[in-house]
Amino acid sequence: MTDEPHRYYVRSPDGRMITGYDRPEAAKAVALDYGEGAVVVDTLARAYYPAAEEVIDGELLHTGVAGWNAGKSNPSRDLIEAIRKGHPAVVHAFLKKGSDPDSCDANGGTALHWAASRGNAEIAGLLLAAGADPAATDGDGNTPLDVARNKGKAKLVDIFSEA
């Protein structure tokens, strides 16, 4: 369940809290108050601009995740692209903003398929906690568990086997 969607989201250093803001100054101030490891995500970052900044040594520094003109197409594409970027805070922000955890790409691969393919257990956990279906099949009939097995992602095999 989400609140009113915002542009900026701040994820706490422990990843348990994520809150939305309309103004970048407010989001940055909150992140700096949280301190080391807090992340500000701009869910509408344009290509080549920072989509995520993390508090490191008391400063907000670019995490290396750039924007992709999010919001220009659809929330499903944005969530899948966030997963491809591989930063859990960015995925968390799009889930909080209201992206469907069962978002699919053009080939029927769900967000969980992408997390399995990338081997990111934290992102898979976020998707499962948001209600993603671990039994969903892609266009080839594979589940996220099948993808994790085929790619040799043992930790994800364990996660999906328990889901």
VOMI-629873 format. One record per atom (N, C-alpha, C): residue in three letters; x, y, z. Coordinates in steps of 0.02 Angstrom, whole numbers, padded with zeros to 5 digits, always signed. Each point is the difference from the previous one (the first is absolute). Layout:
<rs>
ALAXYZ/...
</rs>
This chain:
<rs>
MET+00042-00059+00000/MET-00042+00059+00000/MET+00045+00062+00000/THR-00020+00049-00038/THR+00040+00060-00006/THR-00038+00061+00023/ASP+00036+00052+00014/ASP-00030+00065+00014/ASP-00006+00037-00066/GLU-00013+00064+00004/GLU+00001+00042-00060/GLU+00069-00004-00031/PRO+00005-00013-00066/PRO+00066-00005-00032/PRO+00038+00067+00002/HIS+00064-00006+00011/HIS+00044+00057+00002/HIS+00055-00009-00051/ARG+00040+00052-00010/ARG+00057-00006-00046/ARG+00061-00027+00036/TYR+00012+00024+00060/TYR+00061-00017+00038/TYR-00019-00046+00058/TYR+00044-00049+00011/TYR-00010-00046+00056/TYR+00066-00006+00038/VAL-00006-00005+00065/VAL+00058-00009+00043/VAL-00006-00068+00034/ARG+00052-00040-00008/ARG+00002-00066+00032/ARG+00048+00004+00058/SER-00023-00024+00057/SER+00042+00001+00060/SER+00061-00046-00010/PRO+00053+00012+00039/PRO+00060-00041-00007/PRO-00011-00075+00008/ASP-00048-00019+00042/ASP-00013-00072+00011/ASP-00050-00028-00051/GLY-00027+00042-00043/GLY-00046-00021-00052/GLY-00071-00014+00023/ARG-00014+00013+00063/ARG-00067-00015+00027/ARG-00052+00054-00015/MET+00023+00061-00008/MET-00046+00056-00011/MET+00014+00032-00067/ILE-00054+00019-00033/ILE+00007+00040-00061/ILE-00058+00049-00001/THR+00016+00064-00009/THR-00051+00051+00001/THR+00007+00045-00061/GLY-00056+00026-00023/GLY-00001+00041-00060/GLY-00002+00075+00014/TYR+00029+00038-00046/TYR+00003+00073+00005/TYR-00009+00030-00069/ASP-00028+00060-00001/ASP-00009+00034-00064/ASP+00058+00046-00017/ARG+00036+00022+00051/ARG+00055+00047-00011/ARG+00067-00034+00013/PRO+00048+00010-00045/PRO+00066-00032+00009/PRO+00035+00024+00063/GLU-00010+00064+00019/GLU+00033+00026+00059/GLU-00023-00037+00063/ALA-00065-00014+00003/ALA-00027-00036+00058/ALA+00028-00071+00003/ALA+00001-00034-00057/ALA+00026-00068-00002/ALA+00073-00002+00020/LYS+00039+00046-00025/LYS+00071+00001+00016/LYS+00012+00015+00074/ALA-00039+00045+00028/ALA+00007+00017+00071/ALA-00016-00061+00044/VAL-00053-00037-00018/VAL-00018-00060+00038/VAL+00055-00052-00005/ALA+00026-00010-00061/ALA+00054-00050-00009/ALA+00061+00018+00042/LEU+00017+00063-00001/LEU+00059+00022+00039/LEU-00013-00009+00075/ASP-00063+00011+00022/ASP-00017-00012+00071/ASP+00005-00074+00017/TYR-00022-00043-00046/TYR+00007-00073+00012/TYR+00074-00019+00006/GLY+00041+00031-00042/GLY+00071-00013+00004/GLY+00025-00054-00047/GLU+00058-00025+00015/GLU+00037-00047-00041/GLU-00044-00057-00027/GLY-00001-00008-00066/GLY-00037-00054-00031/GLY-00070+00017-00023/ALA-00026+00058+00020/ALA-00066+00020-00025/ALA+00005+00016-00074/VAL-00054-00012-00037/VAL+00001+00010-00072/VAL-00059+00043-00021/VAL+00013+00049-00043/VAL-00052+00040-00033/VAL-00008-00026-00070/VAL-00062-00016-00020/VAL-00015-00024-00067/VAL-00044+00051-00035/ASP+00020+00020-00059/ASP-00040+00043-00043/ASP-00034-00045-00051/THR-00065-00012+00008/THR-00036-00046-00044/THR-00016+00029-00069/LEU+00018+00062-00010/LEU-00010+00031-00066/LEU+00065+00026-00029/ALA+00055-00027+00024/ALA+00066+00023-00024/ALA+00006-00010-00075/ARG+00025+00050-00033/ARG+00011-00004-00072/ARG+00063-00041-00014/ALA+00005-00024-00060/ALA+00060-00037-00020/ALA+00062+00041+00014/TYR+00052-00033+00024/TYR+00066+00028+00015/TYR+00001+00040+00066/TYR-00055+00005+00035/TYR-00002+00035+00064/TYR-00008-00052+00056/PRO+00024+00016+00060/PRO-00004-00049+00054/PRO-00071-00019+00017/ALA-00014-00065+00004/ALA-00064-00025+00023/ALA+00004-00016+00074/ALA+00061-00009+00025/ALA+00008-00016+00071/ALA+00064+00032+00026/GLU-00007+00029+00060/GLU+00058+00029+00035/GLU-00001-00029+00071/GLU+00059-00018+00024/GLU+00006-00031+00066/GLU+00042+00044+00045/VAL-00019+00001+00064/VAL+00040+00037+00050/VAL+00062-00041+00015/ILE+00058+00028-00018/ILE+00064-00030+00014/ILE+00045+00055+00029/ASP+00028-00014+00058/ASP+00043+00049+00035/ASP-00035+00068+00007/GLY-00065-00001+00014/GLY-00037+00061+00013/GLY-00021+00039-00061/GLU+00012-00027-00060/GLU-00019+00034-00062/GLU-00044-00045-00043/LEU-00043+00030-00040/LEU-00038-00039-00048/LEU+00042-00008-00063/LEU+00015-00063-00016/LEU+00041-00015-00059/LEU-00037-00045-00048/HIS+00012+00011-00063/HIS-00032-00040-00054/HIS+00020-00073+00008/THR-00049-00045-00003/THR+00012-00072+00009/THR+00023-00034-00064/GLY-00002+00036-00055/GLY+00016-00030-00064/GLY-00062-00023-00038/VAL-00059+00009+00030/VAL-00062-00018-00033/VAL-00028+00063-00033/ALA-00003+00000-00066/ALA-00025+00058-00037/ALA-00073-00011-00018/GLY-00034+00055-00015/GLY-00070-00002-00020/GLY-00009-00027-00070/TRP-00062-00011-00018/TRP-00016-00028-00066/TRP-00065+00030-00028/ASN-00014+00062+00020/ASN-00062+00033-00020/ASN-00060-00039+00027/ALA+00005-00019+00063/ALA-00054-00035+00033/ALA-00063+00042+00000/GLY-00056-00034+00000/GLY-00064+00034-00001/GLY-00024+00019-00069/LYS+00042-00009-00050/LYS-00018+00018-00068/LYS-00038-00056-00035/SER+00005-00061+00025/SER-00034-00056-00033/SER-00053-00029+00046/ASN+00020-00046+00045/ASN-00048-00029+00046/ASN+00035-00027+00063/PRO-00039-00008+00054/PRO+00030-00023+00063/PRO+00032-00069-00005/SER-00027-00045-00042/SER+00029-00067-00007/SER+00071+00005-00028/ARG+00008+00040-00053/ARG+00066+00009-00030/ARG+00048+00031+00051/ASP-00025+00048+00038/ASP+00043+00033+00049/ASP+00025-00049+00054/LEU-00044-00044+00024/LEU+00021-00048+00051/LEU+00051-00048-00029/ILE-00012-00026-00059/ILE+00047-00046-00032/ILE+00068+00035-00010/GLU-00002+00062-00023/GLU+00063+00036-00010/GLU+00036+00012+00066/ALA-00037+00014+00053/ALA+00030+00008+00066/ALA+00035-00064+00021/ILE-00031-00057-00013/ILE+00030-00064+00017/ILE+00064-00010-00041/ARG-00003+00017-00063/ARG+00059-00006-00044/ARG+00057+00043+00026/LYS-00015+00057+00030/LYS+00052+00044+00027/LYS+00032-00032+00061/GLY-00037-00044+00035/GLY+00028-00040+00054/GLY+00007+00033+00068/HIS-00029+00058+00010/HIS+00006+00033+00065/HIS-00066-00009+00039/PRO+00002-00036+00057/PRO-00062-00013+00037/PRO-00040+00062+00018/ALA+00032+00054+00017/ALA-00037+00061+00019/ALA-00041+00027-00058/VAL+00025-00006-00061/VAL-00036+00024-00059/VAL-00062-00044-00011/VAL+00008-00065+00006/VAL-00057-00046-00006/VAL-00051+00014+00055/HIS+00024+00008+00060/HIS-00043+00014+00058/HIS-00042+00063-00013/ALA+00032+00052-00028/ALA-00034+00063-00014/ALA-00056-00010-00051/PHE+00013-00038-00052/PHE-00052-00011-00051/PHE-00057-00042+00028/LEU+00015-00048+00043/LEU-00053-00038+00032/LEU-00042+00046+00044/LYS+00032+00041+00039/LYS-00035+00047+00044/LYS-00042+00049-00040/LYS+00025+00018-00059/LYS-00036+00047-00044/LYS-00062-00033-00031/GLY-00003-00066+00001/GLY-00060-00033-00025/GLY+00010-00048-00058/SER+00061-00013-00020/SER+00011-00049-00054/SER-00024-00068+00023/ASP-00029-00037-00046/ASP-00026-00067+00014/ASP+00059-00048+00008/PRO+00004-00036+00057/PRO+00056-00046+00009/PRO+00000-00058-00050/ASP-00056-00010-00035/ASP-00003-00051-00052/ASP+00006+00031-00070/SER+00031+00058-00004/SER+00011+00032-00065/SER+00035-00049-00047/CYS-00018+00005-00065/CYS+00029-00045-00050/CYS+00033+00041-00056/ASP+00051-00031-00030/ASP+00030+00029-00060/ASP-00038-00025-00061/ALA+00022+00019-00059/ALA-00035-00019-00062/ALA+00000-00075-00013/ASN+00045-00037+00031/ASN+00005-00072-00009/ASN-00034-00040+00055/GLY-00035+00035+00044/GLY-00035-00033+00055/GLY+00042-00013+00061/GLY+00063+00023-00001/GLY+00042-00007+00060/GLY-00022+00049+00053/THR-00011-00025+00060/THR-00022+00043+00054/THR+00060+00033+00035/ALA-00017+00045+00045/ALA+00052+00033+00040/ALA+00041-00053+00037/LEU-00032-00052+00025/LEU+00036-00054+00035/LEU+00046-00038-00047/HIS-00020-00010-00062/HIS+00044-00032-00049/HIS+00063+00042-00008/TRP-00008+00066-00004/TRP+00058+00044-00008/TRP+00045-00002+00062/ALA-00031-00001+00059/ALA+00040-00004+00062/ALA+00039-00066+00001/ALA-00033-00054-00021/ALA+00033-00065-00002/ALA+00058+00001-00050/SER-00012+00029-00057/SER+00052+00004-00052/SER+00060+00040+00023/ARG-00013+00053+00036/ARG+00053+00043+00025/ARG+00033-00027+00063/GLY-00033-00046+00033/GLY+00029-00031+00060/GLY-00003+00044+00061/ASN-00049+00045+00004/ASN-00003+00046+00055/ASN-00052-00022+00051/ALA+00023-00029+00055/ALA-00044-00027+00052/ALA-00038+00055+00036/GLU+00031+00056+00012/GLU-00036+00054+00035/GLU-00057+00026-00042/ILE+00011+00008-00064/ILE-00054+00022-00044/ILE-00055-00052-00004/ALA+00018-00063-00005/ALA-00050-00054-00001/ALA-00041+00003+00064/GLY+00032+00011+00057/GLY-00035+00005+00064/GLY-00049+00058+00002/LEU+00020+00057-00028/LEU-00045+00058-00004/LEU-00061-00016-00042/LEU+00011-00032-00057/LEU-00055-00018-00044/LEU-00048-00050+00033/LEU+00028-00051+00032/LEU-00042-00049+00034/LEU-00039+00033+00057/ALA+00032+00044+00038/ALA-00035+00035+00055/ALA-00056+00044-00027/ALA+00008+00025-00062/ALA-00051+00042-00031/ALA-00055-00042-00033/GLY+00006-00067+00002/GLY-00052-00043-00026/GLY+00012-00030-00068/ALA+00061+00003-00025/ALA+00015-00029-00065/ALA-00013-00076+00001/ASP-00023-00026-00055/ASP-00018-00071-00006/ASP+00061-00042-00019/PRO+00027-00041+00045/PRO+00059-00039-00016/PRO-00014-00058-00048/ALA-00064-00015-00013/ALA-00018-00054-00045/ALA-00016+00025-00071/ALA+00005+00065-00012/ALA-00015+00028-00066/ALA+00048-00029-00052/THR-00025-00010-00060/THR+00042-00026-00053/THR+00011+00054-00053/ASP+00059-00003-00032/ASP+00015+00046-00054/ASP-00025-00030-00066/GLY+00016+00032-00055/GLY-00023-00022-00066/GLY+00023-00070-00018/ASP+00054-00024+00031/ASP+00025-00068-00013/ASP-00023-00051+00052/GLY-00043+00022+00046/GLY-00025-00046+00051/GLY+00044-00008+00061/ASN+00052+00042+00006/ASN+00046-00004+00058/ASN-00025+00042+00058/THR+00008-00026+00060/THR-00013+00039+00060/THR+00064+00036+00021/PRO-00004+00047+00046/PRO+00061+00031+00026/PRO+00048-00053+00030/LEU-00027-00052+00031/LEU+00041-00054+00027/LEU+00039-00034-00056/ASP-00033-00013-00056/ASP+00033-00030-00058/ASP+00058+00044-00024/VAL-00013+00064-00004/VAL+00052+00047-00023/VAL+00060-00001+00049/ALA-00015+00003+00065/ALA+00053-00001+00050/ALA+00041-00064-00006/ARG-00033-00056-00009/ARG+00036-00064-00007/ARG+00044+00000-00063/ASN-00029+00022-00056/ASN+00036+00000-00064/ASN+00060+00047+00002/LYS-00003+00053+00040/LYS+00055+00048+00004/LYS+00047-00014+00057/GLY-00013-00053+00038/GLY+00044-00019+00055/GLY-00002+00049+00058/LYS-00057+00029+00014/LYS-00008+00048+00055/LYS-00027-00035+00061/ALA+00044-00034+00037/ALA-00019-00044+00055/ALA-00041+00035+00054/LYS+00019+00061+00019/LYS-00037+00035+00052/LYS-00072+00013-00021/LEU-00009+00017-00064/LEU-00067+00012-00025/LEU-00039-00065-00007/VAL+00033-00054-00017/VAL-00033-00065-00002/VAL-00029-00015+00069/ASP+00039+00013+00052/ASP-00025-00010+00069/ASP-00060+00045+00015/ILE+00005+00063-00018/ILE-00054+00048+00013/ILE-00064-00021-00035/PHE+00005-00016-00064/PHE-00059-00018-00039/PHE-00028-00068+00020/SER+00043-00045+00022/SER-00024-00066+00022/SER-00042+00006+00064/GLU+00015+00050+00041/GLU-00036+00011+00062/GLU-00063+00042-00010/ALA-00004+00035-00056/ALA-00057+00047-00011/ALA-00063-00037-00017/
</rs>
